[in-house]
């Protein structure tokens, strides 16, 4: 069985609410972790991801990120429909 190749020109899928949370908070969490490290020490990606996941688990109000995710999924649906009709899509921010 051969895996179908993805078109690099196709629109990117919408992000989940967790990834929206990570996108918003990554730099703040990374800075906070960086304060505990020695100057010039590299912050492992896994450490940042674990901190994001722990904060997401403790987050009581996820509705803001669920709304952002819903809007991004709507964007993806619009772009995908246009891509399927015309073979291209307009980039939205």
DSSP file (Angstrom, degrees, kcal/mol; ACC not computed):
  #  RESIDUE AA STRUCTURE BP1 BP2  ACC     N-H-->O    O-->H-N    N-H-->O    O-->H-N    TCO  KAPPA ALPHA  PHI   PSI    X-CA   Y-CA   Z-CA
    1    1 A X              0   0    0      0, 0.0     2,-0.5     0, 0.0     0, 0.0   0.000 360.0 360.0 360.0 127.0    0.0    0.0    0.0
    2    2 A X        -     0   0    0      3,-0.0     2,-0.3     1,-0.0     3,-0.0  -0.822 360.0-125.1-101.8 132.6    1.4    3.3   -1.1
    3    3 A X        -     0   0    0     -2,-0.5     2,-0.1     1,-0.1    -1,-0.0  -0.582  30.3-114.8 -76.0 132.3    0.8    6.5    0.9
    4    4 A X        -     0   0    0     -2,-0.3     2,-0.3     1,-0.1    -1,-0.1  -0.423  30.4-118.3 -67.2 138.8   -0.7    9.3   -1.2
    5    5 A X        -     0   0    0     -2,-0.1     2,-0.3     1,-0.1    -1,-0.1  -0.589  24.3-127.2 -80.5 139.3    1.5   12.3   -1.5
    6    6 A X        -     0   0    0     -2,-0.3     2,-0.6     1,-0.0    -1,-0.1  -0.621  19.8-117.5 -85.2 144.5    0.2   15.6   -0.1
    7    7 A X    >   -     0   0    0     -2,-0.3     3,-1.8     1,-0.1    -1,-0.0  -0.713  15.4-149.5 -78.9 120.2    0.2   18.6   -2.3
    8    8 A X  T 3  S+     0   0    0     -2,-0.6    -1,-0.1     1,-0.3    -2,-0.0   0.693  97.1  59.2 -65.4 -15.6    2.5   21.2   -0.7
    9    9 A X  T 3  S+     0   0    0      2,-0.1    -1,-0.3    78,-0.0    80,-0.2   0.517  83.2 107.0 -88.5  -5.5    0.2   23.9   -2.2
   10   10 A X  S <  S-     0   0    0     -3,-1.8    70,-0.1     1,-0.1    79,-0.0  -0.355  82.6 -93.2 -71.5 153.6   -2.8   22.6   -0.3
   11   11 A X        -     0   0    0     68,-0.1     2,-0.2    65,-0.1    -1,-0.1  -0.314  41.4-109.1 -66.5 150.6   -4.1   24.7    2.7
   12   12 A X        -     0   0    0      1,-0.1    -1,-0.1    -3,-0.1    67,-0.1  -0.563  37.7-105.2 -79.3 143.3   -2.9   23.7    6.2
   13   13 A X        -     0   0    0     -2,-0.2    -1,-0.1     1,-0.1     2,-0.1  -0.188  41.4 -92.7 -63.1 158.3   -5.4   22.1    8.5
   14   14 A X        -     0   0    0     59,-0.1     2,-0.2     1,-0.1    -1,-0.1  -0.421  42.6-113.9 -71.2 149.2   -7.0   24.0   11.4
   15   15 A X        -     0   0    0     53,-0.1    58,-0.2    -2,-0.1    57,-0.1  -0.563  25.8-118.4 -84.7 147.9   -5.3   23.9   14.8
   16   16 A X     >  -     0   0    0     -2,-0.2     4,-2.0     1,-0.1     5,-0.2  -0.300  32.2-102.5 -75.2 168.1   -6.9   22.2   17.8
   17   17 A X  H  > S+     0   0    0      1,-0.2     4,-2.2     2,-0.2     5,-0.1   0.857 123.1  55.4 -62.4 -34.6   -7.6   24.2   20.9
   18   18 A X  H  > S+     0   0    0      2,-0.2     4,-2.5     1,-0.2    -1,-0.2   0.929 108.6  46.7 -62.5 -45.2   -4.6   22.7   22.6
   19   19 A X  H  > S+     0   0    0      2,-0.2     4,-2.4     1,-0.2    -2,-0.2   0.832 109.6  54.1 -69.4 -30.8   -2.3   23.9   19.8
   20   20 A X  H  X S+     0   0    0     -4,-2.0     4,-2.0     2,-0.2    -1,-0.2   0.924 109.8  48.0 -63.8 -43.6   -3.9   27.3   19.9
   21   21 A X  H  X S+     0   0    0     -4,-2.2     4,-2.5     1,-0.2    -2,-0.2   0.927 112.5  48.7 -60.6 -46.4   -3.1   27.5   23.6
   22   22 A X  H  X S+     0   0    0     -4,-2.5     4,-2.0     1,-0.2    -1,-0.2   0.892 109.3  52.6 -62.0 -40.7    0.5   26.3   22.9
   23   23 A X  H  < S+     0   0    0     -4,-2.4     4,-0.3     1,-0.2    -1,-0.2   0.886 114.2  42.5 -62.2 -40.5    0.9   28.9   20.2
   24   24 A X  H  < S+     0   0    0     -4,-2.0     4,-0.3     1,-0.2    -2,-0.2   0.885 125.6  31.3 -73.7 -40.2   -0.3   31.7   22.5
   25   25 A X  H  X S+     0   0    0     -4,-2.5     4,-2.5    -5,-0.2     5,-0.3   0.519  88.9  96.0-102.3  -6.9    1.7   30.7   25.6
   26   26 A X  H  X S+     0   0    0     -4,-2.0     4,-2.7     1,-0.2     5,-0.2   0.904  87.6  45.5 -54.4 -49.7    4.8   29.0   24.3
   27   27 A X  H  > S+     0   0    0     -4,-0.3     4,-2.3     2,-0.2    -1,-0.2   0.884 113.4  49.4 -65.7 -38.3    7.1   32.0   24.5
   28   28 A X  H  > S+     0   0    0     -4,-0.3     4,-2.3     2,-0.2    -1,-0.2   0.930 114.4  44.7 -65.9 -44.7    6.0   33.0   28.0
   29   29 A X  H  X S+     0   0    0     -4,-2.5     4,-2.5     1,-0.2     5,-0.2   0.910 112.6  51.9 -65.4 -41.9    6.5   29.5   29.3
   30   30 A X  H  X S+     0   0    0     -4,-2.7     4,-2.2    -5,-0.3    -1,-0.2   0.898 110.4  48.8 -61.4 -41.1    9.8   29.2   27.5
   31   31 A X  H  X S+     0   0    0     -4,-2.3     4,-1.2     2,-0.2    -1,-0.2   0.898 110.8  50.6 -65.4 -40.8   10.9   32.5   29.2
   32   32 A X  H  < S+     0   0    0     -4,-2.3     4,-0.5     1,-0.2     3,-0.3   0.908 112.6  45.6 -64.5 -41.9    9.8   31.3   32.6
   33   33 A X  H >< S+     0   0    0     -4,-2.5     3,-1.4     1,-0.2     4,-0.4   0.881 107.1  60.3 -67.2 -37.4   11.7   28.0   32.2
   34   34 A X  H >< S+     0   0    0     -4,-2.2     3,-1.0     1,-0.3    -1,-0.2   0.792  94.2  63.6 -61.0 -29.4   14.7   30.0   30.9
   35   35 A X  T 3< S+     0   0    0     -4,-1.2    -1,-0.3    -3,-0.3    -2,-0.2   0.754 101.0  52.0 -67.3 -23.3   14.9   31.9   34.2
   36   36 A X  T <  S+     0   0    0     -3,-1.4    -1,-0.2    -4,-0.5    -2,-0.2   0.551 100.4  80.6 -89.1  -7.8   15.7   28.6   36.0
   37   37 A X  S <  S-     0   0    0     -3,-1.0     2,-0.1    -4,-0.4     3,-0.1  -0.530  89.1 -98.3 -95.7 163.1   18.5   27.7   33.6
   38   38 A X    >   -     0   0    0     -2,-0.2     3,-2.2     1,-0.1    -1,-0.1  -0.432  58.0 -78.8 -73.0 154.9   22.1   28.9   33.5
   39   39 A X  T 3  S+     0   0    0      1,-0.3    -1,-0.1    -2,-0.1     3,-0.1  -0.329 118.1  10.6 -58.4 129.5   22.9   31.7   31.1
   40   40 A X  T 3  S+     0   0    0      1,-0.3    -1,-0.3    -3,-0.1     2,-0.3   0.388  91.5 139.5  83.3  -3.4   23.3   30.4   27.6
   41   41 A X    <   -     0   0    0     -3,-2.2    -1,-0.3    -7,-0.1     2,-0.2  -0.557  55.9-117.6 -76.2 136.6   22.0   26.9   28.4
   42   42 A X        -     0   0    0     -2,-0.3     2,-0.7    -3,-0.1    -4,-0.1  -0.526  19.1-133.2 -75.5 136.3   19.7   25.5   25.8
   43   43 A X        -     0   0    0     -2,-0.2     2,-0.1    -6,-0.1    -9,-0.1  -0.820  25.3-124.6 -90.9 118.0   16.1   24.9   26.8
   44   44 A X     >  -     0   0    0     -2,-0.7     4,-1.5     1,-0.1     3,-0.5  -0.367   8.4-134.2 -64.1 138.3   15.0   21.4   25.7
   45   45 A X  H  > S+     0   0    0      1,-0.2     4,-2.6     2,-0.2     5,-0.2   0.876 105.4  58.9 -58.6 -39.1   11.9   21.3   23.5
   46   46 A X  H  > S+     0   0    0      1,-0.2     4,-2.4     2,-0.2    -1,-0.2   0.864 102.5  52.9 -61.5 -35.9   10.5   18.4   25.5
   47   47 A X  H  > S+     0   0    0     -3,-0.5     4,-1.9     2,-0.2    -1,-0.2   0.904 110.4  47.2 -66.1 -40.9   10.7   20.5   28.7
   48   48 A X  H  X S+     0   0    0     -4,-1.5     4,-2.5     2,-0.2    -2,-0.2   0.925 112.4  49.7 -65.5 -44.7    8.7   23.3   27.1
   49   49 A X  H  X S+     0   0    0     -4,-2.6     4,-2.6     1,-0.2    -2,-0.2   0.897 109.7  51.0 -62.5 -41.7    6.1   20.8   25.7
   50   50 A X  H  X S+     0   0    0     -4,-2.4     4,-2.2     2,-0.2    -1,-0.2   0.899 111.1  48.6 -63.1 -40.0    5.7   19.1   29.1
   51   51 A X  H  X S+     0   0    0     -4,-1.9     4,-2.3     2,-0.2    -2,-0.2   0.906 111.8  48.9 -66.8 -41.8    5.1   22.5   30.8
   52   52 A X  H  X S+     0   0    0     -4,-2.5     4,-2.5     1,-0.2    -2,-0.2   0.933 112.1  49.0 -61.8 -46.0    2.6   23.6   28.2
   53   53 A X  H  X S+     0   0    0     -4,-2.6     4,-2.1     1,-0.2    -2,-0.2   0.891 110.9  50.0 -62.3 -40.4    0.7   20.2   28.6
   54   54 A X  H  X S+     0   0    0     -4,-2.2     4,-1.5     2,-0.2    -1,-0.2   0.914 112.8  46.0 -65.6 -42.4    0.7   20.6   32.4
   55   55 A X  H  X S+     0   0    0     -4,-2.3     4,-1.0     2,-0.2    -2,-0.2   0.882 111.3  52.6 -67.9 -37.4   -0.7   24.1   32.2
   56   56 A X  H  < S+     0   0    0     -4,-2.5     3,-0.4     1,-0.2    -2,-0.2   0.899 107.5  52.3 -62.9 -40.8   -3.3   23.1   29.6
   57   57 A X  H  < S+     0   0    0     -4,-2.1    -1,-0.2     1,-0.2    -2,-0.2   0.860 113.2  44.0 -63.6 -35.8   -4.5   20.3   31.8
   58   58 A X  H  < S+     0   0    0     -4,-1.5    -1,-0.2    -5,-0.1     2,-0.2   0.597  86.0 114.1 -84.9 -12.4   -4.9   22.7   34.7
   59   59 A X     <  -     0   0    0     -4,-1.0     3,-0.2    -3,-0.4    -3,-0.0  -0.426  45.4-170.9 -65.1 124.2   -6.6   25.4   32.6
   60   60 A X  S    S+     0   0    0     -2,-0.2     2,-0.7     1,-0.2    -1,-0.2   0.799  73.6  49.3 -89.0 -29.9  -10.2   25.8   33.8
   61   61 A X        +     0   0    0      1,-0.1     3,-0.3     2,-0.0    -1,-0.2  -0.843  54.5 155.8-116.3  96.5  -11.5   28.0   31.0
   62   62 A X     >  +     0   0    0     -2,-0.7     4,-2.1    -3,-0.2     3,-0.4   0.367  46.5 101.0 -97.3   3.1  -10.6   26.6   27.6
   63   63 A X  H  > S+     0   0    0      1,-0.2     4,-2.4     2,-0.2     5,-0.2   0.849  76.4  57.3 -61.8 -36.2  -13.5   28.3   25.7
   64   64 A X  H  > S+     0   0    0     -3,-0.3     4,-1.9     1,-0.2    -1,-0.2   0.914 112.1  41.5 -59.6 -43.0  -11.2   31.1   24.3
   65   65 A X  H  > S+     0   0    0     -3,-0.4     4,-2.1     2,-0.2    -1,-0.2   0.804 111.6  55.1 -77.5 -30.0   -9.0   28.6   22.7
   66   66 A X  H  X S+     0   0    0     -4,-2.1     4,-2.3     2,-0.2    -2,-0.2   0.876 108.9  49.2 -68.0 -37.2  -11.9   26.4   21.5
   67   67 A X  H  X S+     0   0    0     -4,-2.4     4,-2.3     2,-0.2    -2,-0.2   0.919 110.9  49.4 -65.7 -43.9  -13.3   29.5   19.8
   68   68 A X  H  X S+     0   0    0     -4,-1.9     4,-2.0     1,-0.2    -2,-0.2   0.901 111.9  49.5 -60.7 -40.5  -10.0   30.3   18.1
   69   69 A X  H  X S+     0   0    0     -4,-2.1     4,-2.3     2,-0.2    -2,-0.2   0.904 108.7  51.9 -65.5 -42.7   -9.8   26.6   17.0
   70   70 A X  H  X S+     0   0    0     -4,-2.3     4,-1.9     1,-0.2    -2,-0.2   0.907 110.2  49.0 -61.5 -42.3  -13.4   26.8   15.6
   71   71 A X  H  X S+     0   0    0     -4,-2.3     4,-2.2     1,-0.2    -1,-0.2   0.895 111.1  50.1 -64.3 -39.7  -12.5   29.9   13.6
   72   72 A X  H  X S+     0   0    0     -4,-2.0     4,-2.2     1,-0.2    -2,-0.2   0.870 109.2  51.1 -68.1 -35.3   -9.3   28.3   12.2
   73   73 A X  H  X S+     0   0    0     -4,-2.3     4,-2.2     2,-0.2    -1,-0.2   0.856 109.1  51.3 -69.5 -34.1  -11.3   25.2   11.2
   74   74 A X  H  X S+     0   0    0     -4,-1.9     4,-2.4     2,-0.2    -2,-0.2   0.906 108.9  51.6 -65.4 -41.5  -13.8   27.4    9.4
   75   75 A X  H  X S+     0   0    0     -4,-2.2     4,-2.7     1,-0.2     5,-0.2   0.925 110.0  49.4 -58.8 -45.4  -10.8   29.1    7.6
   76   76 A X  H  X S+     0   0    0     -4,-2.2     4,-2.9     1,-0.2     5,-0.2   0.909 109.3  51.3 -62.2 -42.7   -9.5   25.7    6.6
   77   77 A X  H  X S+     0   0    0     -4,-2.2     4,-2.2     2,-0.2    -1,-0.2   0.911 112.1  47.0 -61.8 -42.7  -12.9   24.6    5.2
   78   78 A X  H  X S+     0   0    0     -4,-2.4     4,-2.3     2,-0.2    -2,-0.2   0.941 115.2  45.2 -63.3 -47.6  -13.2   27.8    3.1
   79   79 A X  H  X S+     0   0    0     -4,-2.7     4,-2.7     1,-0.2    -2,-0.2   0.881 112.8  50.9 -65.7 -38.1   -9.6   27.4    1.8
   80   80 A X  H  X S+     0   0    0     -4,-2.9     4,-2.7    -5,-0.2    -1,-0.2   0.909 109.6  49.9 -66.4 -41.7  -10.1   23.7    1.1
   81   81 A X  H  X S+     0   0    0     -4,-2.2     4,-1.8    -5,-0.2    -2,-0.2   0.931 114.1  45.2 -61.6 -44.7  -13.3   24.4   -0.8
   82   82 A X  H  X S+     0   0    0     -4,-2.3     4,-3.2     1,-0.2     6,-0.6   0.903 112.6  51.5 -65.1 -40.9  -11.6   27.1   -2.9
   83   83 A X  H  X S+     0   0    0     -4,-2.7     4,-2.4     1,-0.2    -2,-0.2   0.899 110.0  49.0 -62.8 -41.7   -8.6   24.8   -3.4
   84   84 A X  H  < S+     0   0    0     -4,-2.7    -1,-0.2     2,-0.2    -2,-0.2   0.846 117.4  42.0 -67.8 -33.1  -10.8   21.9   -4.6
   85   85 A X  H  < S+     0   0    0     -4,-1.8    -2,-0.2    -5,-0.2    -1,-0.2   0.932 134.0  15.7 -75.5 -48.5  -12.7   24.3   -7.0
   86   86 A X  H  < S-     0   0    0     -4,-3.2    -3,-0.2     2,-0.4    -2,-0.2   0.544  94.6-117.5-111.0 -10.1   -9.7   26.3   -8.4
   87   87 A X  S  < S+     0   0    0     -4,-2.4     2,-0.3    -5,-0.4    -4,-0.2   0.539  92.7  57.7  81.5   5.2   -6.6   24.3   -7.5
   88   88 A X        -     0   0    0     -6,-0.6    -2,-0.4    -9,-0.1     2,-0.3  -0.934  67.2-149.5-153.3 171.7   -5.4   27.3   -5.4
   89   89 A X        -     0   0    0     -2,-0.3     2,-0.4   -80,-0.2   -10,-0.1  -0.983  23.1-108.4-148.0 157.6   -6.6   29.3   -2.4
   90   90 A X        -     0   0    0     -2,-0.3     2,-0.3     1,-0.0    -8,-0.1  -0.751  37.2-123.1 -88.1 130.5   -6.3   32.8   -1.0
   91   91 A X        -     0   0    0     -2,-0.4     2,-0.3     2,-0.0    -1,-0.0  -0.577  30.4-169.0 -76.0 129.9   -4.1   33.1    2.1
   92   92 A X              0   0    0     -2,-0.3   -13,-0.0     1,-0.1   -17,-0.0  -0.871 360.0 360.0-115.4 151.7   -6.0   34.6    5.1
   93   93 A X              0   0    0     -2,-0.3    -1,-0.1     0, 0.0    -2,-0.0   0.364 360.0 360.0-112.2 360.0   -4.5   35.8    8.4
